[in-house]
Each structure stands twice: as structure tokens, then as C-alpha cells.
Amino acid sequence: MLYREAGDFKTSYASDSQTFPIRFDRWRYWAVVAVAFGVIPFVIDDYWANAVAVPFLIYAIAAIGLNILTGYCGQVSLGTGGFMAVGAYACYKLMTAFPEVSVLIHVLLAGGVTALVGVLFGLPSLRIKGFYLAVATLAAQFFLVWLFNKVPWFYNYSASGQITVPERTILGVAVTGANTPAWAKYLFCLVLLFVLAWVARNLTRGSVGRKWMAIRDMDIAAEIIGVNPLTTKLSAFAVSSFYIGIAGALFFAVYLGAVEVGEAFGIQKSFVVLFMIIIGGLGSIFGSFAGAAFLVLLPVLLKNVLVGQLGWATDLAAHVELMIVGGLIVAFLIYEPHGIAQLWKLAKEKLRLWPFPH
């Protein structure tokens, strides 16, 4: 079958502990990367970019960030939407204050600003955890949305209260603004996701990730064996907020172009990203991708089927979508708490033993 390991020998510790120890997995990974970088940019159009590809890439970055905090470090957060708003508004202020600087630098700096804010709101995690920490991060969500709504400096005293992205280019190609081609949006987000996912994978497999998981599994035991809960928890908040801030900057600058904080980054955004890591799989980088793909593709599929094929009203289809997503979350929590990532892992194990019984 596909996953045969006969002749696939490991001659060093590095080769045995690599991310894809099976040769077929490595081939499949590089094939996906080759298609993503070498094929899709030449065939993508505005519909597929705006409806599927760009939202998936941005939500995948946000899901990886939240998974680092909740899945790997065990710190529950309901403030993802607020931290995305920090990234969006930081990017906007930087783009308008320093128009000569590359938009890539602005996006990364927006992630850095969000990391600082995340550390500030992560300080309560040193004293509280579980439900109480979730309430604290929920308070951060509402406070940040209120702040960006009430302080005109953040939206440059615009009468409408909206922020609108100025056009910026990289190597002469527009990546923000109304004239941005679909392939440029896609490639800009894809490159950032590729680099950030690679960094996250290496972080979670190294000493930093092991400290996060030790705190997640039992914080008292982790402290006894020498893990510093202060630096470990705050580092998780910082890295997670950095990723979420970049996602918020891209969501504003590349995807929407103009946002109003209450509509774009409300509490529903926090729950959407949380649902992604629940369905995809907590404590799994692949689960972040799977959950983001699932919750981006499902509404598009349901809209095409219910509205386009069956002729249902749009509002009815939206309510049915919410019911289906809610039912799936409950089903995953009951029957497979580790999400799509665990199902994929079990499927690969069965393929490796086929045709013999498991």
C-alpha cells in the first residue's frame, strides 16, 4: 500500500526524529508545497482567492497561534478576536505613519506589538487558570474592541470610524489595496504562513515546546522539575499573540481592505478560531491547518448547495450552517476530542498495517 517502511532505514537520531520520518510523507509534503507555490498562483482567480485561499491561509496562522497557547501550553483564551484587532490597528498605524517602509515589515511589527499586548494580558495566567483565565481573556476581548472604538487616534480621527488600507507594493507588485491581483494576495499570505508554520513546528518540538507541554500536563510537577511557570506561560502568550497579530494584520490589509473593529473582530471571531483548533485537533500544527480548512470550506460548500442548488434563503442557510458547525463541535468533543489530526493519524496507521488487522 502507501505507507510501507521496508527499506526505509534510519541511520541517525536526527533522521529518526524528523517531522516526516516516513519517505512517502516527505514526498507528499513537498508535492503539496510545490503545488501551492508553483501551480495555484498561475490558476487562481479573484473568487477562489477571496472565498477560499486567502481566508484559509490567514485563519491557519491564527489557529496555529491559538493552538500554541491553548493546545500546547494549556492556557485557555477567548480573546483571539481582540488580539487580531491589535494586529490590524497596529499595522494600519504603521502603514500610515511610515509609508516608505515595506508592508512586510509593518505586518511583522504589528505581530510584535500584539505580542507585547498578549504578554500584558497573559500576566493573570500566573495566578489563575482554566475557566477563570478564559473569563480574563474574554474581558481582554471586550476591552480591546471598546478601546479601538472609543479612541479616535487609532483610526486617525476618521468620521466613519473605519480604517482603510493604503496601497502598498512589494517588488513593484501591489499586495494591499483595491488593485491587488489575486495571485499576489495569495502568495504574500502563503509565504508568511509557510515560514510561521515551520517556526512553530520547530518551537513545539524543541525545549520551549516541551516546557509548554509540561505546564499543560501538570504545572506543579513541571515547576518541581525546574520549568519556570512565569517565563514559560508568558512566552506562550507572546508567541501566540505574535501569530494572531500577524493574522489580524493580514485579515485587515490583504483580505478585507477596510474594517470596523466591532464587526470584523468581535467575539464571534474568537469563537471561530477556537472552533478551528477544537475540530482540527488541540496540540497539533496539522490540526490547525485541518480546522482552518474545514471551517473555511464548509460555509462555501453549504452556501453553494443550500442557496445555489436548493434555492434556500441566505439567512436560513446561515442558521443551518451554525447548527451544523455546533453539532460537529459537540460530536468531536464527545467521540474524538483530538480532532481531525487524530483521525488522520489513525488512518495512516491502518494504511501502514494494511492488509493485516489493526
N, C-alpha and C positions, 0 to 999 in steps of 0.2 A: 504494500500500500504506500502511503506517502511518508509516514514517519518511521523509516527504518534506520536503525543506528548501527547495523552491521558494517564494519569497516570505518566507522566514524570515531576514530580514537582520539583521546586527549593525552597530550604528552607534557602538559604543564598546568600549574594551578590556574594561571591566567586564562587558558583556553577552556578549562573546565568550569570556571566561574563567570564566563562571559554572558552577556544578556541573552544571546541566542546560541546555546551550546549545540543545537542540532543544525546540521548543514542546511537542511531544507528550509528551516525557519529563517536562516540568514539570507538564502536566495529569495524567499518570499518578501522579506523586509526590503531588500534592495530593489526588487521588482516594483513594489509599491512606491518607493521613493523615486524611482526612475519615471514611473507613470505620472506621479504628482508633479515633478519638476519638468519632465521632458515632453509630456503629451497634453495634459489638461490645459496648460496656458495657451496652447495653439487652437483649442477647440471650444473653450469656454465662452459663453455669451453673457449678456447682462442679466438675464433671468436666472441662469444657474449660479452666477456669481452672487447675486443679491438674495436669492431664495435659499440656497443650499451651501455653497462652498465657503463664502466669507463668514456667514454666521457660524458654521461648524468650526472653522479654524479659530475664531475668536472665543467661542464658548469652550473649546477644548483647552485653550490657555487658562481661562477662568476656572475650569473644572480641575485642571492639574494643580492650580494654586490652592483651591479649597481642599483638594484631596491630600495635599501635603499637610495642611493644618488639621483636618478632621480625620482623614483616613490613616495617615502615618503617625501623627502626634496625638491624636485622640482629643483635640480641643474643638468642641462644637462651636460653630459660628453661624449666625443668621444675619451677618452684616455685609454679605458679599456685594449686594447692590450699592450700598453706601461707599464701599471701598472702590468699586468700579467708577462711581461718581467722582471720587477724589482723583483717580487717574484721568478721567475725561476733562475735568476742570483744570487740573494741573497742566495737562497737555495744551489746552486752549490758551491759558495764560502765558505759557512759554512760547507758543507759536505766534501770539500777537505781540509779545514783548521783544522777542528775538527772531524776527522774520528771516534773518540771514543764516541762521543755524539750521542744519539738516533736520527734517521731521523725524528721522530715525533717532537722533539724539533726544529730541523732545519726548518721544514715546518712552525711551529708556529712563529719562529723568523723571517723567511722570510716574513710572513704576517706582523709582527711588523715593519720591515724595510720599507715595502711598505706603511704602514700606515703613517710613517714619511714623505715619499716622497709625498704621497697623500695630507697631510696637507700643505706641501710646495707649491704644485701646486694648492691647494684649496684657497690660500690667495687671488687670483684675484676675487673670488666669493663675497668678501666683498664689492667690488666696481662695479662689472658688473654682469649681469645675462642674461639668455635667449641665443640668438644667439651668443652674444659676448663671453659668458662663454664657449659655445660649441667650438668656434674657439680657445680659450685659452687652453682648454683641448686637442684639436686636435694638437696644437703646442707642447704640452707636449708629445703626442704620437710620433710625428716625432723626437723630441729632444732625447727622451729616446732610441728609436731604433738607432738613429745616435750614441749616446754615447756608447752603448754596441757594436756597430760595430767598432768604431774607437779607443777605449781604450783597448789595448791587455790585461791589468791586469784583466779585467772582465772574459775573457775566458782563463786565465792562460797562455797567450802567445802561444796558440795552433796555429800551422801553418795553419790549415784549418779554424780557426775562429769558430769552433763548440764547444759546451760544451757537454760532455758525462757524464751521471750519474754513479757514482761508486755503486757497490752493497752494500746494507745495509740490515740488518735484524732486526726484532722485535720478541723477544722470540724465536730466532733460525730460524725463517721463513723469507726468502728473500721477501722484499716488493719493492725493486728497483733493477734494473739490468736485464740482459738478462735471468736469470734463475728464475725469479719471477713467481710463479704459478698464474693462472687466479683468483682463489678464494682469494688469498692474496691481489692482486691489488684491487679487488672489495671491500673486507672487509675494507681495510685501508681507501679507499675513502669514503665508506659508513659511517663508524664511525665518520669521520670528518664532513661529510655533516649532519648527524643526530644531532650532538652536535651544529654545527653552525646554523642550521635551528631553533633549539629550542631556542638558544640565540637570534637570530634575531626576532623570533616571540615575545619573551618576551620584547625585547627592543622596538619594534614598538608599543606594547600595553601599555607600561609604560610612565612615564613622559618624557623620552628622545624622544620617538616616537611622542608624542603629540606636543612637541616643533618642531620637524622636519616638521610635517604636518601643524603646524601653519605658519611656514616660507613658506612652499609650497603654501598654500592657499592665504596668503596676508602678505608679510614680514613687511610692515609698521604697519599694525594692530597688528601683533604679537609683534613687538618691543614696541608698546604702552602699551600692557597688561603685559609687563615685560619679554618677551623672548629675551635673548641676541643673536643677529644675529651672532656675532663673534664666540662664543663658539658652538652655535647650528650648523652652517654651517661647521665649521672645524671638529666638532665631526662626522658629517655625512660623510665628506671626509675621516676621519681617519678610521671609522668602515667599510665603503665601500671599501677602499683601502686594509684594512686588509683581508677582504674576497677575494677580487680579487687577492691579492698577494698569498694567500694560494692556490687559483685555479691555478695560474701560476706555483707555485712550484710543485703541483701535476701533471699538464699538462706536465712539463718537466721531473720530476723524476719518476713518475709512468706510465704515458701514453706513451710519445714519447721515453724517454731514451736519446736522443741526439737531440739538436735543433740548428738552426742558427736563430738569432733573427729576421732578416728581413722576413724570410719565415714563421716562427711559430707565431710571434707576430706582424705582420704588421697591417695596418689599417683595413684590412678585418676582423680581429679578433674582433676589437672594434665594427664593424657594426653587426657582427653575434650575439654578446651578447646583443647589443641594440635591434636587431630584436626579440630576445627571450623575452625580457620584454614587448615589444610592442604587440606581438602576445599573450603572456601569460596573461598580464594584469599588468599595472602600479599600484604600491601601493598595491601589494598582494604577500605574500610569496608563496601561492599556485600557483599564476600566474608565478612565477619564475620557479617552477618545471614543470608546464604545457608547458611553452615556450621552456624550455630546452629539454623536451621530444619530443616536436613536431619537432624542428629543428635538433635533432639528429636522430630521427626515419625516418623523411621524406626523406633525401638523401639515406638512406639504402633501404627504400622501393622503391624509384624511380629507384635506380641502379639495384635492383633485377628484377623489372618489365621491365624497358626500355632496359637494357643491357642483363640481364639474360634470360628474357622471349621473348622479341621482337627483340633482336639481334641488337639494335642500337649501334652506335659507342659511346665510352666513352665520347669523347669531346662534342658530340651532346647532350648526356644525361645530362652532366654538365650544358650546356647552358639552356636546358629546365628546369632543377632544379632551376636555378637562376630566370628564368622567372616566375615560379610558386611561389617561395618564395616572389618575388617582388609583384606579383599580390595579394597574400594573405595579405601582409602588407598593401597595399593600401585598400583592402577590409575591413580589420579590422579597419583601421583608419576611414573609412567612415561609416561603418554600426555598428561596435561595438568597440568603442575606448578603452573600458575597457578589451578587450581581452577574452581569453578562461575562465578566472576566473569569469567574469561576466556571461557568458553563462552557466557555471556550477552552479552558484548561482541561476539563473533564473530557470534552470531545477529542482533544489532541491525545490524551492518554488512551482513549479507546482506539484511536487510529494507530497508535504505536503498537498495540497488542493484537489488532485485527489480523487474522480471523479467530484468534483464540479468545476464550471468555475472559471477562474482566475479573 
